[in-house]
Amino acid sequence: MILKCILLALSASLDALGLGITYGIKHTKMSKFSNLIIFTILLISSSLSILIGHYISNLFSQTFTALLGSALLIFLGLYNIYKIKNNTSTNFDTDNSNYIDTKEAFALGIAIAVDASCVSLSSGIIGYGSFLLPILMAIFHTFFINCGTFITALYINKLKIPDKILSVISGVILISIGFIRMISWNEVLVCC
């Protein structure tokens, strides 16, 4: 269960590394308070999503909820890959100050929390969600944003990492977890 939570949190957080790299290239900085805002938003939204997922799983049969949760993870993975084709803006530095202030951090936290909440909801539905997943989601997202900025600051002239690859990796991991969960649930049904 712990490994599955780590994999889900990592797969949902890889886009944050790409975002951090983008900010690093633009020399955009983020304060500790802005990091705390993003961390708090992710923790709260992921926790609520898991609770809602558990509630949904109690409304329907185990078979339906397992298939629904797996399908949602697969859909999110495909959506992450699809997003690469769209040039959606990831610039939350709206005043072009090269600094993410409190208001911009709040908007950034909400935007990041949407994907994380969808993964958390799916996890709650299929029974992977626990108190650990929201904490890991918040930690990994906050860490990867800052890690991306740090890596870019160190290697901006030496290393060119295409951040779109991170979205593909994230999508593939989510699709794989969804299919593995779906296949394992089908095997349980066959054994019964």
LUMLOFI-737643 format. One record per residue (C-alpha): x, y, z; chain. Coordinates in nm, 3 decimals. Layout:
// residues N
+---------+---------+---------+--------+
:       u :       v :       w : chaine :
+---------+---------+---------+--------+
:       X :       Y :       Z :      A :
...
+---------+---------+---------+--------+
//
This chain:
// residues 192
+---------+---------+---------+--------+
:       u :       v :       w : chaine :
+---------+---------+---------+--------+
:   0.000 :   0.000 :   0.000 :      A :
:   0.281 :   0.243 :   0.088 :      A :
:   0.461 :   0.176 :  -0.242 :      A :
:   0.138 :   0.234 :  -0.438 :      A :
:   0.084 :   0.566 :  -0.255 :      A :
:   0.442 :   0.670 :  -0.336 :      A :
:   0.401 :   0.579 :  -0.704 :      A :
:   0.070 :   0.764 :  -0.731 :      A :
:   0.210 :   1.073 :  -0.559 :      A :
:   0.523 :   1.065 :  -0.777 :      A :
:   0.328 :   1.025 :  -1.100 :      A :
:   0.096 :   1.311 :  -1.009 :      A :
:   0.393 :   1.531 :  -0.914 :      A :
:   0.620 :   1.492 :  -1.217 :      A :
:   0.451 :   1.782 :  -1.396 :      A :
:   0.557 :   2.000 :  -1.102 :      A :
:   0.921 :   1.926 :  -1.188 :      A :
:   0.861 :   2.051 :  -1.542 :      A :
:   0.693 :   2.359 :  -1.400 :      A :
:   0.991 :   2.420 :  -1.170 :      A :
:   1.229 :   2.386 :  -1.466 :      A :
:   1.020 :   2.639 :  -1.658 :      A :
:   1.039 :   2.883 :  -1.366 :      A :
:   1.412 :   2.821 :  -1.333 :      A :
:   1.469 :   2.908 :  -1.699 :      A :
:   1.278 :   3.233 :  -1.644 :      A :
:   1.469 :   3.298 :  -1.316 :      A :
:   1.140 :   3.311 :  -1.128 :      A :
:   1.177 :   3.272 :  -0.752 :      A :
:   0.934 :   3.151 :  -0.487 :      A :
:   0.933 :   3.239 :  -0.117 :      A :
:   0.903 :   2.990 :   0.168 :      A :
:   0.557 :   3.130 :   0.242 :      A :
:   0.450 :   3.069 :  -0.119 :      A :
:   0.574 :   2.711 :  -0.085 :      A :
:   0.373 :   2.675 :   0.235 :      A :
:   0.059 :   2.800 :   0.057 :      A :
:   0.103 :   2.546 :  -0.225 :      A :
:   0.176 :   2.266 :   0.025 :      A :
:  -0.136 :   2.349 :   0.231 :      A :
:  -0.367 :   2.370 :  -0.070 :      A :
:  -0.243 :   2.034 :  -0.200 :      A :
:  -0.273 :   1.868 :   0.140 :      A :
:  -0.631 :   1.988 :   0.194 :      A :
:  -0.754 :   1.920 :  -0.160 :      A :
:  -0.598 :   1.571 :  -0.173 :      A :
:  -0.740 :   1.480 :   0.169 :      A :
:  -1.091 :   1.594 :   0.073 :      A :
:  -1.070 :   1.411 :  -0.260 :      A :
:  -0.974 :   1.084 :  -0.091 :      A :
:  -1.263 :   1.120 :   0.155 :      A :
:  -1.505 :   1.181 :  -0.134 :      A :
:  -1.356 :   0.880 :  -0.314 :      A :
:  -1.412 :   0.660 :  -0.008 :      A :
:  -1.769 :   0.787 :   0.013 :      A :
:  -1.831 :   0.704 :  -0.355 :      A :
:  -1.683 :   0.356 :  -0.301 :      A :
:  -1.939 :   0.294 :  -0.026 :      A :
:  -2.228 :   0.392 :  -0.254 :      A :
:  -2.153 :   0.139 :  -0.525 :      A :
:  -2.037 :  -0.219 :  -0.555 :      A :
:  -1.670 :  -0.304 :  -0.518 :      A :
:  -1.652 :  -0.413 :  -0.881 :      A :
:  -1.797 :  -0.085 :  -1.010 :      A :
:  -1.580 :   0.135 :  -0.788 :      A :
:  -1.263 :  -0.060 :  -0.876 :      A :
:  -1.337 :  -0.021 :  -1.247 :      A :
:  -1.436 :   0.346 :  -1.207 :      A :
:  -1.121 :   0.435 :  -1.012 :      A :
:  -0.899 :   0.247 :  -1.256 :      A :
:  -1.070 :   0.413 :  -1.554 :      A :
:  -1.020 :   0.757 :  -1.397 :      A :
:  -0.647 :   0.692 :  -1.349 :      A :
:  -0.616 :   0.575 :  -1.711 :      A :
:  -0.810 :   0.881 :  -1.830 :      A :
:  -0.587 :   1.116 :  -1.627 :      A :
:  -0.279 :   0.950 :  -1.773 :      A :
:  -0.409 :   0.993 :  -2.126 :      A :
:  -0.505 :   1.353 :  -2.048 :      A :
:  -0.151 :   1.429 :  -1.923 :      A :
:  -0.012 :   1.302 :  -2.251 :      A :
:  -0.278 :   1.491 :  -2.451 :      A :
:  -0.191 :   1.819 :  -2.274 :      A :
:   0.149 :   1.813 :  -2.442 :      A :
:  -0.016 :   1.900 :  -2.775 :      A :
:  -0.177 :   2.210 :  -2.624 :      A :
:   0.038 :   2.508 :  -2.538 :      A :
:  -0.136 :   2.585 :  -2.212 :      A :
:   0.022 :   2.863 :  -2.011 :      A :
:   0.205 :   2.762 :  -1.695 :      A :
:   0.312 :   3.116 :  -1.613 :      A :
:   0.151 :   3.220 :  -1.286 :      A :
:   0.393 :   3.512 :  -1.250 :      A :
:   0.125 :   3.746 :  -1.381 :      A :
:   0.307 :   4.069 :  -1.300 :      A :
:   0.632 :   3.947 :  -1.465 :      A :
:   0.830 :   4.028 :  -1.149 :      A :
:   1.021 :   3.695 :  -1.157 :      A :
:   0.881 :   3.633 :  -0.810 :      A :
:   0.576 :   3.425 :  -0.712 :      A :
:   0.393 :   3.632 :  -0.451 :      A :
:   0.115 :   3.514 :  -0.217 :      A :
:  -0.171 :   3.574 :  -0.461 :      A :
:   0.014 :   3.404 :  -0.747 :      A :
:   0.112 :   3.113 :  -0.519 :      A :
:  -0.255 :   3.063 :  -0.430 :      A :
:  -0.352 :   3.051 :  -0.799 :      A :
:  -0.062 :   2.816 :  -0.873 :      A :
:  -0.158 :   2.591 :  -0.579 :      A :
:  -0.519 :   2.567 :  -0.702 :      A :
:  -0.405 :   2.483 :  -1.056 :      A :
:  -0.166 :   2.212 :  -0.935 :      A :
:  -0.425 :   2.078 :  -0.692 :      A :
:  -0.673 :   2.002 :  -0.972 :      A :
:  -0.465 :   1.715 :  -1.113 :      A :
:  -0.359 :   1.600 :  -0.766 :      A :
:  -0.722 :   1.597 :  -0.649 :      A :
:  -0.832 :   1.388 :  -0.947 :      A :
:  -0.561 :   1.131 :  -0.870 :      A :
:  -0.657 :   1.137 :  -0.501 :      A :
:  -1.027 :   1.092 :  -0.584 :      A :
:  -0.947 :   0.794 :  -0.806 :      A :
:  -0.724 :   0.649 :  -0.535 :      A :
:  -0.995 :   0.687 :  -0.273 :      A :
:  -1.247 :   0.513 :  -0.498 :      A :
:  -1.025 :   0.210 :  -0.560 :      A :
:  -0.908 :   0.191 :  -0.199 :      A :
:  -0.548 :   0.312 :  -0.231 :      A :
:  -0.606 :   0.636 :  -0.048 :      A :
:  -0.484 :   0.672 :   0.308 :      A :
:  -0.362 :   0.952 :   0.532 :      A :
:  -0.020 :   0.907 :   0.369 :      A :
:  -0.119 :   0.994 :   0.011 :      A :
:  -0.220 :   1.360 :   0.071 :      A :
:   0.099 :   1.420 :   0.268 :      A :
:   0.310 :   1.265 :  -0.010 :      A :
:   0.120 :   1.463 :  -0.276 :      A :
:   0.189 :   1.790 :  -0.098 :      A :
:   0.553 :   1.708 :  -0.023 :      A :
:   0.638 :   1.579 :  -0.373 :      A :
:   0.465 :   1.866 :  -0.557 :      A :
:   0.633 :   2.132 :  -0.344 :      A :
:   0.969 :   1.954 :  -0.361 :      A :
:   0.959 :   1.902 :  -0.738 :      A :
:   0.872 :   2.264 :  -0.815 :      A :
:   1.169 :   2.381 :  -0.611 :      A :
:   1.392 :   2.097 :  -0.735 :      A :
:   1.320 :   2.194 :  -1.097 :      A :
:   1.410 :   2.555 :  -1.025 :      A :
:   1.728 :   2.448 :  -0.843 :      A :
:   1.840 :   2.207 :  -1.117 :      A :
:   1.786 :   2.471 :  -1.384 :      A :
:   1.977 :   2.732 :  -1.183 :      A :
:   2.275 :   2.496 :  -1.160 :      A :
:   2.273 :   2.362 :  -1.516 :      A :
:   2.089 :   2.625 :  -1.720 :      A :
:   2.370 :   2.647 :  -1.978 :      A :
:   2.472 :   2.279 :  -1.969 :      A :
:   2.150 :   2.082 :  -1.951 :      A :
:   1.838 :   2.106 :  -2.163 :      A :
:   1.558 :   1.889 :  -2.024 :      A :
:   1.242 :   1.883 :  -2.234 :      A :
:   0.973 :   1.924 :  -1.967 :      A :
:   0.715 :   1.771 :  -2.202 :      A :
:   0.882 :   1.433 :  -2.145 :      A :
:   0.784 :   1.459 :  -1.777 :      A :
:   0.417 :   1.483 :  -1.875 :      A :
:   0.452 :   1.169 :  -2.087 :      A :
:   0.623 :   0.979 :  -1.802 :      A :
:   0.355 :   1.097 :  -1.559 :      A :
:   0.079 :   0.986 :  -1.796 :      A :
:   0.235 :   0.644 :  -1.859 :      A :
:   0.270 :   0.579 :  -1.484 :      A :
:  -0.094 :   0.671 :  -1.419 :      A :
:  -0.215 :   0.455 :  -1.710 :      A :
:  -0.003 :   0.163 :  -1.587 :      A :
:  -0.136 :   0.188 :  -1.230 :      A :
:  -0.492 :   0.205 :  -1.364 :      A :
:  -0.444 :  -0.103 :  -1.584 :      A :
:  -0.264 :  -0.297 :  -1.310 :      A :
:  -0.547 :  -0.223 :  -1.067 :      A :
:  -0.808 :  -0.320 :  -1.327 :      A :
:  -0.629 :  -0.646 :  -1.415 :      A :
:  -0.572 :  -0.740 :  -1.050 :      A :
:  -0.938 :  -0.676 :  -0.972 :      A :
:  -1.046 :  -0.894 :  -1.265 :      A :
:  -0.822 :  -1.175 :  -1.134 :      A :
:  -0.990 :  -1.147 :  -0.793 :      A :
:  -1.331 :  -1.176 :  -0.959 :      A :
:  -1.222 :  -1.483 :  -1.159 :      A :
:  -1.088 :  -1.651 :  -0.844 :      A :
:  -1.417 :  -1.586 :  -0.668 :      A :
+---------+---------+---------+--------+
//
